[in-house]
Amino acid sequence: MLIDKKTVDYVAGLSRIQLDESQTELMQTELGKILDYMKILQNVNTEGVEPLSHVFSMTNVTRPDEVTGHFKREHLLANAPDRTDEAFVVPKAVDV
């Protein structure tokens, strides 16, 4: 499938990347190949195939939350370069 330069420029803009002329031409070819392959996959008979999100039959292994011992606030703040009586002081990240 032929992808035009305008489409490549649009996708590059969405991706926040800059492409020079040779990269744009390469992406036209590469994106065309991807879309051609998607056409092949659309013709595959998937009737009776259960959808899945992962090819391995594994589940997320988590541990239960348990209340355990805790540290004293003074101990946690002991090596802080800048602090108040009860918290770390960090540089402002966002101006409102």
N, C-alpha and C positions, 0 to 999 in steps of 0.2 A: 504494500500500500504506500502510496506517495504522500508524504507529509510536507506541507509547504513551510517556507521560512517564517511566515507569520505565526503559525501554530507553534513552532519551536521557540520563537521569541516570547510568545505568550506563556508557554510552560516554563521557560527559563525565568521569566518575571515572577511567576508564582513560586518558583523554587528559590528566588532571591540569588540567582547566579548570573554571571556575565559570561557570554560566549563570544569569541571572536568569529570571524567569517568561516574559517576552516572547521572550528568546533560546531558551528551551526549546521554546516553541510553534513558533518559526521552524525550529528544528532538526528537530522532528517532521515538518514539511512537507517540508523539504529532504531529509532522509534517506529519506522515503517516495518522493520523486521519483527518487532515486538507485536505490533497490531496484526501482522500476517499470521503469526503463531497463535494469537488469540482466536483468529478465525478457525484455525485447525481445531483448537480445543472446544470451540462452540459446537463442532460437529461430532464430538465424542458422545456415545450413548452412555448416559449416567443413570438411566432408569434403574431403580432398585439399589442404588449406592447411597448409603447414609452419609449425610453431610458431617464433616468433622472440622475441628479447629486446629488439630495437631495430629501428626502422623503417628506419634507414639501414644500408647494407651497408658498414660501416667497421670497421676493427680498431684495437685500441689500438696506438699508435705508441710504441715504447720504444727506448731506445738501450741498447747493451750496457754493462755495468759495466766500467769501465776504472780501473786503479790509476793515479793521477796523483800529482803532488807533494803535499807536506803542509806544514803550518805547525808551527813549534816551539810547544810547550806554553806557554812563557813569553810568546810573542807573542799567543796566543789569550786568555790570562788577564790581559793587561796592563791592560785597562780595567774589569775586574770590580770591582764595589763591595765584594764580600766573597768571599774565596777562601782555599783552603789552598794548599799547595805544588803540588798537582796537579789541583785541581778547583774549580768554582764552588761557593759556599755559598749555598743558597737557603732560604727559610723552610719550615718543616715544613708539609706539606699534609694529612697524615693522622695522626691519633693512633691508635696501636695499643694 
